[in-house]
Amino acid sequence: SEGTPTAELIKRVNNISPILDQLLDKKVIQDEVYDNIRSRSTNTEKMRGIFDGPMRAGRACKDAFYEILKEQEPYLIADLQGK
């Protein structure tokens, strides 16, 4: 069975560092959140950290995150939107 779009993103985003860097640059996350997420050992845990924190902060944070994702992971986003 297919996962939810969030579950798919958590599993399939490979390069989280540039996404985190841009979230920090755009002030979507603060330094301590950035450090906390970067310190996690697996990509899955890092993506969960993003969804557990910034993604619950409100619409503007979600929008910024998805813009960054579209830039960093265009094929993944296109694939998920096509489902």
N, C-alpha and C positions, 0 to 999 in steps of 0.2 A: 504494500500500500504506500501511496505517496505521503511524504511528510508535509507539514504545513510549510508555507514559504519561510517562516522564521527558522524552523528546524532545518530546512534545506540550506539556508544561508549559513547557519551555525556549522553545518557539516562541510560545506563546500568552499567557503572562502579560505584561500590558502595563504595569502600574503597580508597579514593584518597590520604590520608595522606602518605602511604608508597611510592606511585608514586611520589608525590611532594618531599619527602625526597631524593629519589634517583635522581630525576632531579637536585636537588640542589647539591648533592654529586658529580654528574658527570659534574657539571658546565654548565648544559644545561640552567639553570635559575640562576639568581642572587638573593641575599637575599631580595631585595625590591619586586621583582616579586613574590617570594615565600610567603612573608608576605601578599601581596595584594591578592593572590589567596586564601590563607588559611583563610583570613578574610571574604570571601564571605559566605553567609548563607546556600546555598544549594549545593549539589554535582553537580547538573546540571550547576550552575553558576561557580563552581570551574573548571569543565571540559571545559566549554567555555573559561575560562581564560587561560587554557593551550593551547587550540587551537588558540585563538586570539593572543597569544604572542609567546611562544617558537616554535610552529609548523610552524610559518611563517618565522622563522629565518634561515631556510635552511635545506638541506638534512641531515647533520650530526645530527642536533637536532631532526629531525623526526625519524631518525634511532634509536637514543638513546631512544626516547620516546617509540617506538614500541617494542624495546628489553625489556624495563622495563615492559610494558604492558603484553608482553608474559609471563614474569616471575610472575607478580602479578595477572593476570586475564587469565590464560591459557584456561579455558573453554570458556570464552567469545570470545577470539581471534579465537579459533578453530571453534566456531559456526559461526562467521562472515566470516571467510575464506571459510567455507563450503557452503555459500550462492551463 
